[in-house]
Amino acid sequence: MAIPQLGSLVGRLRSAKNSAPSGGATSKRTIALFAVLGGAGLLAVVAWFAGSRIESPADAAARTAPPTPSPILVPIEQRLLSSKIVTRGSGRFGLPLPLSISPSALKSSPGLIATLPLRNAQIAEGGVLFTASGRPVFALEGKIPAYRDLVPGISGEDVRQLEQGLKRLGYDPGSIDGVFDLQTSIAVARWYKAKGWEPFGATREQLTALATLERDWAEANKAKLSAAAAVLSAAPAVDSARATAEQSNRAAAAELAARRAELSKFGVDPEKGISQAIESERARADFANKAAEAEVRSMMAERALIMLDPRQPDSARAAADAKLALAQASASKIKLDGESAVQTARSETLMVAQRIQVAEGLVRSTRLEGEKAVRAAIDAQKLADLDAKLAAARSDRLAADLDAAKRKIGVQVPVDEIAFIPALPVRIEEIKGVIGTPAAGHVLSVTDNQLAIDSSLPLEAGSLVRAGMPVEIDEQALGINTKGVVEFVATTPGTRGVDGYHFYFEVRVLDSTTKLEGVSVRLTIPVESTKGEVMAVPSSALSLSADGTSRIQVQNNGTLEYLVVKPGLAADGFVEVTPVRGTLSAGQMVVVGYKTPEKAAEAAPESATRPK
């Protein structure tokens, strides 16, 4: 090393000094000696500094090796875990509700706005929202907006809302049945008068319509009576037609029977169609013809005898010729008379047969005419019945209309004098109408006194929040700390003024006395929690083993060992754990990490610089 060599050099210099001669030569040698000594000392210092900066690989490994770490232990806790969503929102009163006034059919034109309320004014049930042409516009509670005039005789849910409001205001409308009856009219009149207004009665148009209905009903009732009288006279007409038809049928039948009896005199065989009268005349004619022919033959024989007897004179021959001619003429006449008699019998028989056919046709036509007359009488009766029914129906309908019109002639509520609002009282939010303009359309906007908070949720949290969930509302800087409940959650992102990466939701404030209008507050919503206290460890205590199971490292009798667990809900930096095997207890220590001792870390460089 450098230090022993320096000592040897100094010793040699000292011995040289002692043995050296005196004088100038000695001084020069002394100076040279100290110069050499100074240079050697400088070399020694340089060599020592360089040696302190050079270390062996073993020394370097020993210096850089980490110190033994020590575990960081915390106790296992038994606690209630709750997962929360924290966001911000802005307070407001309920969403503005526009009040639109519909024109009334009871009035010829909308009234002109005369007075308007001040913004933020409170309107209770039964209060006047504004006035138009000397008429009020009242506020009543109801979910169905006013859409028609409320007049006596009508019914519906809007009438039920009116009755309920009158009942709450202390004006008994009778049964709450949704029917605008006399008792409802009386209650409306009392309400108007108590507020200093005249009730709205019957209009000129309603009175004119009533008079027209009365006239129409009187005419219809007269027609009804006439139709009833026609029905009464129609029944005897049917009986008379039937009796006349029956009498005509009997007369035609008698005529037919007489003709048939007349035909029977001629001895007509109905099966063979042979008339005995014709046959009798024919037989008689045949007999007469034969007798005449016999007489002619006799005359011819007698003439022949005369003609052959030469003794007979010419007068005898002439007489014989005359007798023969007379006999022949008589035979011809007898033949003609027989044929005429047969023809006469045939003609009379045919005539009787034709009379029978006429009688039969008369029977049929008489029957048809009788049936036609009876049918006509029956049709007339049915028509009279129909006319009577139609006249009665028209009379009854007009009577019902007249009754309804009479019931409507009373106190009524025009649609432009009432506004149904879902919840009262309300505050005036915005005034759209202008004094002097028609009271129609959007005149006012109101809000309820229920405080609400508008807020939004990120997309991943939208499905976790549902209506009805409790909400913690606070703002430490303003001293606000109250509670609310989720009222509404949008199902589509980007609605109600939020961007497309958020869901809008509304919180209803339970304490309406807190001043939150226009204030930004923090909202905390617990979206999931354990049913009770559970074993929980910090999230850093949980690790994943090679087989995919979760585990924690616990201290047991001074030693550390791993325990397989089933993780549950994670919230506020803690995780619920349930041991797969074994047990866990509150207070038992669990490893959440390791730390290196600070002193060992600081001493390591110093030890490496010490000479060996």
Secondary structure as the mmCIF struct_conf table of DSSP 4:
data_model
#
loop_
_struct_conf.conf_type_id
_struct_conf.id
_struct_conf.beg_label_comp_id
_struct_conf.beg_label_asym_id
_struct_conf.beg_label_seq_id
_struct_conf.end_label_comp_id
_struct_conf.end_label_asym_id
_struct_conf.end_label_seq_id
HELX_RH_AL_P HELX_RH_AL_P1 ALA A 2 SER A 19
BEND BEND1 ALA A 20 ALA A 20
HELX_LH_PP_P HELX_LH_PP_P1 PRO A 21 PRO A 21
BEND BEND2 SER A 22 GLY A 23
HELX_RH_AL_P HELX_RH_AL_P2 GLY A 24 SER A 52
TURN_TY1_P TURN_TY1_P1 ARG A 53 ARG A 53
HELX_RH_AL_P HELX_RH_AL_P3 PRO A 57 THR A 64
BEND BEND3 ALA A 65 ALA A 65
HELX_LH_PP_P HELX_LH_PP_P2 PRO A 66 PRO A 69
STRN STRN1 SER A 70 PRO A 75
STRN STRN2 GLU A 77 ARG A 79
STRN STRN3 SER A 82 PHE A 93
BEND BEND4 GLY A 94 GLY A 94
HELX_LH_PP_P HELX_LH_PP_P3 LEU A 95 PRO A 96
STRN STRN4 LEU A 97 ILE A 101
HELX_LH_PP_P HELX_LH_PP_P4 SER A 102 SER A 104
TURN_TY1_P TURN_TY1_P2 ALA A 105 LEU A 106
BEND BEND5 LYS A 107 SER A 109
HELX_LH_PP_P HELX_LH_PP_P5 PRO A 110 GLY A 111
STRN STRN5 LEU A 112 LEU A 112
STRN STRN6 ILE A 113 THR A 115
HELX_LH_PP_P HELX_LH_PP_P6 PRO A 117 LEU A 118
TURN_TY1_P TURN_TY1_P3 ARG A 119 ASN A 120
STRN STRN7 GLN A 122 ILE A 123
TURN_TY1_P TURN_TY1_P4 GLU A 125 GLY A 126
STRN STRN8 VAL A 128 ALA A 132
TURN_TY1_P TURN_TY1_P5 SER A 133 GLY A 134
STRN STRN9 ARG A 135 GLU A 141
BEND BEND6 LYS A 143 ILE A 144
HELX_LH_PP_P HELX_LH_PP_P7 PRO A 145 ALA A 146
BEND BEND7 ARG A 148 ARG A 148
STRN STRN10 LEU A 150 LEU A 150
TURN_TY1_P TURN_TY1_P6 PRO A 152 GLY A 153
STRN STRN11 SER A 155 SER A 155
BEND BEND8 GLY A 156 GLY A 156
HELX_RH_AL_P HELX_RH_AL_P4 GLU A 157 LEU A 169
TURN_TY1_P TURN_TY1_P7 GLY A 170 GLY A 170
BEND BEND9 GLY A 174 SER A 175
BEND BEND10 ASP A 177 GLY A 178
STRN STRN12 VAL A 179 VAL A 179
HELX_RH_AL_P HELX_RH_AL_P5 LEU A 182 ALA A 194
TURN_TY1_P TURN_TY1_P8 LYS A 195 GLY A 196
STRN STRN13 PHE A 200 PHE A 200
HELX_RH_AL_P HELX_RH_AL_P6 ARG A 204 LYS A 265
TURN_TY1_P TURN_TY1_P9 PHE A 266 GLY A 267
STRN STRN14 VAL A 268 ASP A 269
TURN_TY1_P TURN_TY1_P10 PRO A 270 GLY A 273
STRN STRN15 ILE A 274 SER A 275
HELX_RH_AL_P HELX_RH_AL_P7 GLN A 276 LEU A 308
TURN_TY1_P TURN_TY1_P11 PRO A 310 ARG A 311
BEND BEND11 GLN A 312 GLN A 312
HELX_RH_AL_P HELX_RH_AL_P8 ASP A 314 LYS A 408
BEND BEND12 ILE A 409 GLY A 410
STRN STRN16 GLN A 412 VAL A 413
HELX_RH_3T_P HELX_RH_3T_P1 VAL A 415 GLU A 417
STRN STRN17 ILE A 418 ILE A 421
BEND BEND13 PRO A 422 PRO A 425
STRN STRN18 VAL A 426 ILE A 431
TURN_TY1_P TURN_TY1_P12 ILE A 435 GLY A 436
BEND BEND14 THR A 437 THR A 437
STRN STRN19 PRO A 438 PRO A 438
BEND BEND15 ALA A 439 ALA A 439
STRN STRN20 GLY A 441 ASP A 448
BEND BEND16 ASN A 449 ASN A 449
STRN STRN21 LEU A 451 PRO A 458
HELX_RH_3T_P HELX_RH_3T_P2 LEU A 459 ALA A 461
TURN_TY1_P TURN_TY1_P13 GLY A 462 LEU A 464
TURN_TY1_P TURN_TY1_P14 ALA A 467 GLY A 468
STRN STRN22 PRO A 470 GLU A 475
HELX_RH_3T_P HELX_RH_3T_P3 GLN A 476 LEU A 478
TURN_TY1_P TURN_TY1_P15 GLY A 479 GLY A 479
STRN STRN23 ILE A 480 VAL A 489
BEND BEND17 THR A 491 THR A 492
TURN_TY1_P TURN_TY1_P16 PRO A 493 GLY A 494
TURN_TY1_P TURN_TY1_P17 ARG A 496 GLY A 497
TURN_TY1_P TURN_TY1_P18 GLY A 500 TYR A 501
STRN STRN24 HIS A 502 VAL A 509
BEND BEND18 LEU A 510 LEU A 510
TURN_TY1_P TURN_TY1_P19 SER A 512 THR A 513
BEND BEND19 THR A 514 THR A 514
TURN_TY1_P TURN_TY1_P20 GLU A 517 GLY A 518
STRN STRN25 SER A 520 SER A 529
BEND BEND20 LYS A 531 GLY A 532
STRN STRN26 VAL A 534 PRO A 538
HELX_RH_3T_P HELX_RH_3T_P4 SER A 539 ALA A 541
STRN STRN27 SER A 543 LEU A 544
TURN_TY1_P TURN_TY1_P21 ALA A 546 ASP A 547
BEND BEND21 GLY A 548 GLY A 548
STRN STRN28 SER A 550 ASN A 556
TURN_TY1_P TURN_TY1_P22 ASN A 557 GLY A 558
STRN STRN29 THR A 559 ALA A 571
TURN_TY1_P TURN_TY1_P23 ASP A 572 GLY A 573
STRN STRN30 PHE A 574 PRO A 579
BEND BEND22 VAL A 580 GLY A 582
TURN_TY1_P TURN_TY1_P24 ALA A 586 GLY A 587
STRN STRN31 MET A 589 LYS A 595
HELX_RH_AL_P HELX_RH_AL_P9 GLU A 598 THR A 609
BEND BEND23 ARG A 610 ARG A 610
#
